[in-house]
C-alpha cells in the first residue's frame, strides 16, 4: 500500500487542485486517506445513496421495482441522461429509473426518484448509515432560484462506509447489495477510474476484473467512487477532486485507477 499511496500523492501533487481520497484494501484492511473528511460538492455521486434508499423502501414494502412512474415535463432537466429528450407521459418502472440514474447518470430519473422517496427520508437513511457529512439539499440541475440551502455535500469517508456495506452485503440486505453492485458494474461513463484499463492487456492475457462505480461532474469538479475486483482481490477507491482543469482531473483519476488495478494484480 505504501508504494500505491506514494504514486497517488505524486499524481495529485503534479495535477494540483484539492483532493479527497480513500483507498481501502478489502482483504488486508489497509487504508490510505488524503483529506478523507473534507467536504465536497457531491455532484452525481449522491445518486449512490439515493439508490440505496430506494432499495430500503423496497425492503420495507413501500415500493416495488416494477412500480411504474410517469415522466412529466416538469421533472425534465438538463445535464446527463436521455429522459430529458423523451416524451412526457412515458411510463418507466422504478428499476428503469434506478438503472438510468446510475449507469447514465440521468438527472431527470434522479429527480423523479427524489420526488417519490422524499429528501427528508433519503437524508434520514444516510444518517442511519452514519454518513454524517452527506446531505441531499436539492434535486439536480435546478436553477439557482429554485435551490434551497447549499449544494449537495459528501466526503470520501462517507462514501467508503456506503461502498463497504455494499461489498459485505449489509447495505439494506444481501440481495439488495448484490443488485446495487450489479447495476454499478454496468456503468457506461468510463472516462475516469477505468479509462486506462481497456487497453492495458491483449484480450487473451487480460485478467478477470470488474469495477462497480459512479462518477460525478460539475464545473471544476471530477469524482469517481467504486469497488475494484481484480481476480480474487478487491479495493474500494473513492476519489474526489476540484479546482483544477477538468481534463487534468479526469486524467489523474484514470491514472489512479490504473495504479489501483496494478496494485491488486501484483499483491
Long-range contacts (C-beta under 8 A, 24 or more apart in sequence): 1-25, 1-28, 1-30, 1-32, 1-263, 3-263, 4-32, 4-259, 4-260, 4-263, 5-32, 7-259, 8-32, 8-34, 8-256, 8-259, 9-34, 11-252, 11-255, 11-256, 11-259, 12-241, 12-252, 14-252, 15-241, 15-244, 15-248, 15-249, 15-251, 15-252, 16-243, 16-244, 16-248, 17-241, 17-242, 17-243, 17-244, 17-248, 17-249, 18-241, 18-242, 18-243, 19-239, 19-240, 19-241, 20-155, 20-156, 20-238, 20-239, 20-240, 20-241, 21-156, 21-238, 21-239, 21-240, 21-256, 22-156, 22-157, 22-159, 22-160, 22-236, 22-237, 22-238, 23-235, 23-236, 23-237, 23-238, 23-260, 24-160, 24-164, 24-235, 24-236, 25-233, 25-234, 25-235, 26-164, 26-167, 26-227, 26-233, 26-234, 26-235, 26-236, 27-233, 27-234, 33-156, 33-157, 35-156, 36-155, 36-156, 36-157, 36-160, 37-133, 37-155, 37-156, 37-157, 38-155, 38-156, 38-240, 39-133, 39-153, 39-154, 39-155, 40-153, 40-154, 40-155, 40-156, 40-221, 40-223, 40-240, 40-242, 41-151, 41-152, 41-153, 41-218, 41-221, 41-242, 42-134, 42-151, 42-152, 42-153, 42-154, 42-216, 42-223, 43-152, 43-216, 43-217, 43-218, 43-221, 43-223, 44-80, 44-105, 44-107, 44-110, 44-140, 44-214, 44-215, 44-216, 44-217, 44-223, 45-154, 45-159, 45-214, 45-215, 45-216, 45-223, 45-225, 45-240, 46-134, 46-136, 46-152, 46-154, 46-216, 47-101, 47-102, 47-105, 47-110, 47-214, 48-102, 48-159, 48-162, 48-163, 48-184, 48-214, 48-225, 49-122, 49-125, 49-126, 49-129, 49-131, 49-134, 49-136, 49-162, 50-101, 50-110, 50-113, 50-114, 50-117, 50-122, 50-136, 51-98, 51-101, 51-102, 51-180, 51-183, 52-125, 52-129, 52-162, 52-166, 52-171, 52-172, 52-176, 52-180, 53-117, 53-121, 53-122, 53-125, 53-126, 54-94, 54-98, 54-113, 54-117, 55-171, 55-172, 55-173, 55-176, 55-179, 55-180, 56-125, 56-172, 56-176, 57-117, 57-121, 58-176, 59-172, 59-173, 59-176, 63-94, 63-116, 64-94, 65-93, 65-94, 65-95, 65-98, 66-93, 66-94, 66-95, 67-93, 67-94, 68-92, 68-93, 68-94, 69-93, 69-94, 69-97, 69-112, 69-116, 71-108, 71-112, 75-108, 75-111, 75-112, 75-115, 76-108, 77-107, 77-108, 77-111, 77-139, 77-140, 77-141, 77-142, 78-107, 78-141, 79-105, 79-107, 79-140, 79-141, 80-104, 80-105, 80-106, 80-107, 80-189, 80-217, 81-105, 81-106, 81-107, 81-108, 81-109, 82-106, 83-108, 83-109, 83-112, 84-108, 98-183, 99-183, 99-186, 102-183, 102-184, 102-186, 102-187, 102-214, 103-183, 103-186, 103-187, 103-188, 103-189, 104-188, 104-189, 105-189, 105-214, 105-215, 107-140, 107-141, 110-139, 110-140, 111-139, 111-140, 111-141, 114-139, 115-139, 126-158, 129-161, 129-162, 129-165, 129-171, 130-161, 131-158, 131-161, 131-162, 132-158, 133-157, 133-158, 134-158, 134-159, 154-240, 155-240, 156-238, 156-239, 156-240, 159-225, 159-238, 160-236, 160-238, 163-225, 163-226, 163-227, 163-236, 163-238, 164-236, 166-212, 166-227, 167-227, 167-234, 167-236, 181-212, 181-227, 182-212, 183-212, 184-212, 184-213, 184-214, 184-226, 184-227, 185-210, 185-211, 185-212, 187-211, 187-212, 187-213, 187-214, 187-215, 187-226, 189-215, 191-215, 191-250, 191-254, 192-222, 192-223, 192-224, 192-239, 192-250, 192-253, 192-254, 192-257, 193-224, 193-226, 193-228, 193-237, 193-239, 193-253, 193-254, 193-256, 193-257, 193-260, 194-254, 194-257, 195-250, 195-253, 195-254, 195-257, 196-254, 196-255, 196-257, 196-258, 197-257, 197-258, 197-261, 200-258, 200-261, 207-231, 207-265, 209-261, 209-264, 211-257, 213-237, 216-240, 217-246, 219-246, 220-244, 220-246, 221-249, 222-246, 222-249, 222-250, 222-253, 224-253, 224-257, 228-257, 228-260, 228-261, 228-264, 230-261, 230-264, 230-265, 231-264, 231-265, 233-264, 233-265, 233-267, 234-264, 235-260, 235-263, 235-264
